[in-house]
Amino acid sequence: MPTGAALLCVLLAGASAGCQQSGVPAGHSPFTGKAARAAPVLAVKIDNVRAARPQTGLDGADIVYVERVESGLSRILAVYSSRLPPVVGPVRSARESDLELLRQFGRPAFAYSGTQAKLEPVVKAAPLYPLPAGKTGDAYFRDRSRPAPHNLYLRPEHALKAAPGASTARDIGFRFGAAPPGGRNTSSYTARYPAARFSFAWSPERGGWLVSMDGGPVKAASGQQLAVATVVVQGVRIRPSRYHDRWGAYSPYTETTGSGPARVLRGGKAYQGRWSRPSADGGTDFTTSAGAPLAFAPGQVWVVYVPEEAVGGGAR
């Protein structure tokens, strides 16, 4: 059976030449809903401890995924396609759960600083172009004004030269359009990990959610605080990975297949809903409590993974 968006395209096929199965018009990004050319997908694993901030290039991402890692800290997986900043970073190591998350993008390019030895062959066997530091020519460089290991940066255009067959942006389940009926007026939302927190405050003047990490503003290249169109708080199961560090600490594994609760922030409101991703090769559908597609506002999307039971809290 086709999805609701795909069925609509079939019904309107004779009336609209611009309709695509992804639910966005031709010439628009399935990641942001905005006008964009078809371009390869590059995912970059970005450091997010205090010593790594401010990061570079987050404002240029189409999608920003926030994941929990060891010791209750967080890291970011930023996905680029519509545009490429000249520099992104600081870049850090891959995790096992990144591989499941990235399968919905086809065969993307994946930039990361490295990985533990036992995970390395698993990354190489995954359906992606692995681009670790040291194996992509001059794509990486160190900023000597910052302390290691928080000073490794990526030149995205150079990195993509090492992934000539990387998949272009395709439908991963996101839908863009008018807000659904209802919703709760929400001025801010905070998602918490044991040793990290992410806050999103609605700004009518900016028309977006101002992003803060651990109480400090996340700034774009312009110096302005980053304002994003849509924030998705996705309730998932987080369990120990099969892999651990040299001290025996197991990495958390974020399960991005299955289904669970979600809260979508857009336009100063919060919408309760559900997410569903039956298989790793498919995208994630977001629906309202009534089962209708839950459309996002066009623009950058942040997806914050939290335990299922944490989705209901954090709003004001």
C-alpha positions in Angstrom: 0.0 0.0 0.0 1.4 3.5 -0.8 1.8 6.0 2.0 -0.7 8.8 2.3 1.6 11.2 0.5 2.4 8.7 -2.2 -1.3 8.0 -2.8 -2.0 11.8 -3.0 0.7 12.0 -5.7 -1.0 9.2 -7.6 -4.4 10.8 -7.4 -3.0 14.2 -8.5 -0.6 12.8 -11.2 -2.6 14.3 -14.0 -2.9 17.7 -12.3 0.6 18.3 -11.0 3.9 17.6 -12.7 5.8 18.6 -9.6 4.5 16.0 -7.1 7.0 13.5 -5.8 6.6 10.4 -3.7 8.7 12.2 -1.0 5.8 14.6 -0.4 7.8 17.7 -1.5 7.7 19.4 -4.9 10.3 18.7 -7.5 13.4 20.7 -6.9 12.9 20.7 -3.1 14.9 18.8 -0.4 13.2 15.8 1.2 15.2 16.7 4.3 14.1 20.3 4.8 11.2 20.9 2.4 13.0 23.9 0.9 14.3 24.5 -2.6 17.5 22.5 -3.2 19.3 20.7 -6.0 19.8 17.0 -5.9 23.2 16.4 -4.1 25.1 13.7 -2.3 24.4 13.0 1.4 27.3 13.6 3.8 26.9 12.7 7.5 29.5 14.0 10.0 29.9 12.8 13.6 30.5 16.0 15.7 31.9 16.4 19.2 29.6 18.0 21.8 31.4 18.3 25.1 32.1 21.8 26.4 35.7 21.8 25.1 34.4 21.2 21.6 32.2 24.3 21.5 31.4 26.4 19.6 31.1 23.9 16.8 31.5 25.0 13.2 29.0 24.3 10.4 26.0 23.1 12.4 23.9 25.9 10.9 24.5 24.5 7.4 23.1 21.0 8.2 19.8 19.8 6.8 19.2 17.5 9.8 20.9 17.4 13.2 20.6 14.2 15.2 21.4 14.3 19.0 22.5 11.1 20.5 23.5 10.0 24.0 27.0 8.5 24.4 29.2 7.3 27.3 29.0 8.8 30.8 25.6 10.4 29.9 27.2 12.9 27.5 26.0 13.6 23.9 27.3 13.7 20.4 25.8 15.0 17.2 25.3 13.4 13.8 24.8 16.2 11.3 23.5 15.4 7.8 24.4 17.7 4.8 23.1 17.7 1.3 21.3 21.0 0.4 24.4 23.0 1.1 28.0 22.4 2.2 29.7 24.7 4.7 33.4 25.1 4.0 34.3 23.6 7.3 32.5 21.3 9.8 33.6 20.1 13.2 35.1 19.2 15.5 34.8 15.7 14.3 34.8 12.7 16.6 34.4 8.9 16.5 31.6 6.7 15.2 29.3 4.5 17.2 27.5 1.3 16.4 24.0 2.9 16.4 25.1 5.4 13.7 25.1 2.6 11.2 21.4 1.7 11.7 20.4 5.4 11.6 22.3 6.0 8.4 20.8 3.1 6.4 17.7 5.1 5.6 19.8 7.4 3.5 20.9 4.7 1.0 24.7 4.8 0.8 25.7 8.1 2.2 29.2 9.4 2.9 30.1 9.2 6.6 32.9 11.3 8.1 34.3 10.5 11.5 37.6 10.6 13.4 37.9 6.9 13.8 36.4 4.0 15.8 37.4 1.3 18.2 39.2 -1.7 16.5 36.3 -4.2 17.0 33.8 -1.9 15.3 36.0 -0.9 12.4 35.2 -3.9 10.2 31.5 -3.4 10.9 31.6 0.2 9.7 33.5 -0.9 6.5 30.8 -3.6 5.8 27.9 -1.1 6.2 26.1 0.4 3.2 28.0 3.7 3.3 31.2 5.4 2.2 33.4 5.4 5.4 35.5 8.6 5.5 37.7 8.3 8.6 40.5 10.8 9.3 43.8 10.0 7.7 42.3 8.2 4.6 40.7 11.1 2.6 43.7 13.2 1.5 43.4 16.8 2.7 39.8 16.6 3.8 40.8 16.8 7.5 42.9 19.3 9.4 43.8 20.2 13.0 43.1 23.6 14.5 46.2 24.1 16.6 44.5 26.9 18.6 42.2 24.3 20.2 43.1 21.4 22.5 43.2 17.9 21.1 41.1 15.8 20.6 38.6 18.5 20.1 40.4 20.2 17.2 39.8 17.9 14.2 37.9 19.6 11.4 36.5 18.5 8.0 36.4 20.2 4.6 33.1 18.6 3.3 33.7 19.3 -0.4 37.1 17.6 -0.2 35.6 14.6 1.7 33.0 14.0 -0.9 35.7 13.5 -3.6 36.5 10.3 -1.8 32.8 9.1 -2.1 32.0 9.6 -5.8 29.0 7.3 -5.6 27.4 8.6 -2.4 23.6 8.6 -2.5 21.7 11.8 -3.2 19.0 13.0 -0.8 15.9 10.8 -0.9 12.7 10.4 1.0 13.3 9.4 4.7 9.7 9.9 5.8 9.7 13.6 6.7 6.6 15.5 5.5 6.4 19.3 5.3 3.4 21.6 5.2 0.8 23.3 7.3 0.7 22.6 11.0 -1.9 20.0 12.1 -4.9 21.1 14.1 -4.5 21.4 17.9 -1.2 21.4 19.5 -0.2 23.0 22.9 1.2 26.5 23.1 4.8 26.0 24.2 7.4 28.6 24.9 10.3 26.2 25.6 11.4 22.6 25.8 14.3 21.0 27.5 15.6 17.5 26.8 17.9 16.0 29.4 20.6 13.4 29.5 22.5 12.4 32.6 25.3 14.8 31.8 23.9 17.0 29.1 20.8 19.1 28.3 19.3 20.7 25.2 16.9 23.6 25.3 14.7 25.1 22.6 13.0 28.4 23.1 10.4 29.7 20.7 11.2 33.1 19.1 8.3 34.7 17.2 10.8 37.3 15.9 13.1 34.7 14.4 10.3 32.3 13.5 12.2 29.4 15.0 13.4 27.6 18.1 16.5 29.1 19.7 19.0 26.3 20.5 21.0 26.1 23.7 23.2 23.3 25.0 23.9 23.0 28.7 22.6 26.6 29.2 24.7 28.2 26.5 23.5 29.4 23.1 24.4 27.5 20.0 25.6 30.1 17.5 25.6 30.0 13.7 28.4 31.2 11.5 26.9 34.7 11.5 27.2 34.9 15.3 23.4 34.7 15.8 22.0 32.1 18.0 20.8 29.2 15.9 17.0 29.1 15.3 15.6 25.9 13.9 12.2 25.4 12.2 11.3 22.0 13.7 12.5 20.0 16.7 11.5 16.4 17.0 11.8 14.8 20.4 11.8 11.1 19.6 11.3 8.5 22.3 13.4 5.4 21.7 14.9 2.4 23.5 18.5 3.1 24.6 20.4 0.0 25.6 24.1 -1.0 25.9 26.0 -1.5 22.6 28.1 -4.6 21.9 31.2 -2.5 22.1 33.0 -0.8 25.0 36.0 1.5 25.5 39.3 0.5 27.0 38.0 1.1 30.6 35.0 -1.3 30.0 32.3 1.4 29.6 29.8 0.3 27.0 28.5 2.8 24.5 24.7 3.3 24.5 22.9 2.0 21.5 20.0 4.1 20.3 17.4 1.9 18.5 16.0 4.0 15.6 13.9 1.2 14.2 10.5 0.2 15.6 8.0 2.7 16.9 7.4 4.9 19.9 6.2 8.3 21.1 7.3 11.6 19.7 6.8 15.3 20.3 7.2 17.7 17.4 7.8 21.4 18.1 6.9 23.9 15.4 5.5 27.4 15.3 5.4 27.9 19.0 3.4 24.7 19.7 4.1 21.1 20.7 2.3 18.2 19.0 2.1 14.8 20.5 2.4 11.9 18.1 4.1 8.7 17.2 7.0 7.6 15.1 7.4 4.4 13.1 10.3 2.9 11.2 9.6 -0.8 10.6 13.0 -1.6 8.9 16.4 0.0 8.8 16.3 0.4 5.1 13.2 2.6 5.3 12.5 6.1 6.6 10.6 7.2 9.7 7.0 8.2 9.6 5.6 10.7 12.1 1.9 10.8 12.8 -0.4 12.7 15.1 -2.3 11.0 17.9 -5.1 10.6 15.4 -2.9 8.8 12.9 -2.6 11.6 10.4 0.8 12.6 8.9 2.5 15.1 11.2 4.0 17.7 8.9 7.2 19.7 9.8 7.8 23.3 9.2 10.2 23.8 6.2 13.8 24.3 7.3 16.4 22.7 9.4 15.2 19.7 11.5 16.7 18.7 14.9 15.9 15.2 16.1 16.7 14.6 19.8 16.7 10.9 20.9 15.5 10.4 24.5 14.2 7.4 26.4 10.6 6.7 25.6 9.4 7.6 29.1 11.0 11.1 28.8 9.0 12.4 25.8 6.1 13.8 27.9 8.2 16.1 30.1 10.4 19.1 29.4 7.8 21.5 28.0 6.8 24.9 29.3 
